Amino acid sequence: MPISDHARALHQQAIIIDGHNDTLVQHLADGDSLDLTQRDERYHLDIPRALEGGMTCAFFMVGSSRLAQAMELVDATWRLADEHPDSVIYATSAADIERAKAENKLAIIGQLESCTCLDESLATLRNLYRLGVRVVNLTHGEGGEGTTQLEPSIFDYGTAAEREAARSQPGLSPFGREVIAECNRLGMLLDLAHAADASFYEAMELTEAPPIFSHGTVFSQTPHWRGLTDDQIRLLAERGGVMGMAFHPRFIDREAPTMERMIDHIEHVINLVGPDHIGIGADYDGMGTNVPIPPVVERVPEFTEALVQRGFDDETVLKVLGGNFLRVMREVIG
């Protein structure tokens, strides 16, 4: 897709924040080097190509079901920043992201994708905070003993009636409620992506700080359970939160996923609640053999071009690219 001068200028001006990727953990699973400063086009993202694509900040998944894995991923993230200070900042504040923009570096935010690795220990959560983790996804869909919700989440296409019925199912576990309170106290950003609907609504009642939904789409546009319903989007906006638009094709359209269809999702959110509650949550390297839209991080300028072509004003484009996530991060993590 050709990039217009206007879209290119906006892209260069923007602080661009991606609310989720699985690149580091995928490297670990594949037995590959965790040095993401090396260009590797087998993956959707690496640091040189992220910078080529104009990325300012990326939320890196650094833990899910096993604490030992989380420790290895957190260590790898710190090593990237320590060994490559010319290109990487391990960010623990909004100011770090703004510094990354000024210095043309990539800010990495450590993000738990599940609290299962905590083994029901708030002390472990506090230690991960001390190690720089700033985003906490309550669940990767797990449910039952040792998790933050009582029933597992559903990952498939569904109906509006099924979504409505799910609201009355069991929600958070006692530990899940404790995690929310501790995240609020510490200044960790609560992430509700993957949460079952009953857990989502209960968390919204409990949290005292704006939450995020780091990567997903819009259920009314494509009826997948990883999409938020209009009611959920309204509630997220009322709480001052932000959802990140996933680049996952199965979430974008069941039959014919395209960039235009993804922009339909974004336009729906903006028409529903205004421009302050939508961002990017690409999910790069976290979707198996599915091809994301855009397919690789260096082509993210095509996303900016699509926003401009749809007719959004400059302020809205800058908010979607990263301004909205930055606002919530400044409020919650400082």
Buried (B, 14 or more C-beta within 10 A) or exposed (E): EEBBEEBBEBBEBBBBBBBBBBBBBBBBEEEBEBBBBEEBEEBBBBBBBBBBBBBBBBBBBBBBBEBEBBBBBBEBBBBBBEEBEEBBBBBBBBEBBBBBBEEEBBBBBBBBBBBBBBEBEBEBBBBBBEBBBBBBBBBBBBBEEBBBBBBBBBEEBBEEEBBEEBBEBEBBBEBBBBBBEBBBEBBBBBBBBBBBBBBBBBBBEBBEBBBBBBBBBBBBBBBBBBBBBBBBBBBBBEBBBBBBBBBBBBBBBEEEBEBBBBBBBBBBBBEBBEBBBBBBBBBBBBBEEBEBBBEBBBBBBBBBBBBBBBEBEBEBBBBBBBBBBBBBBBBBBE
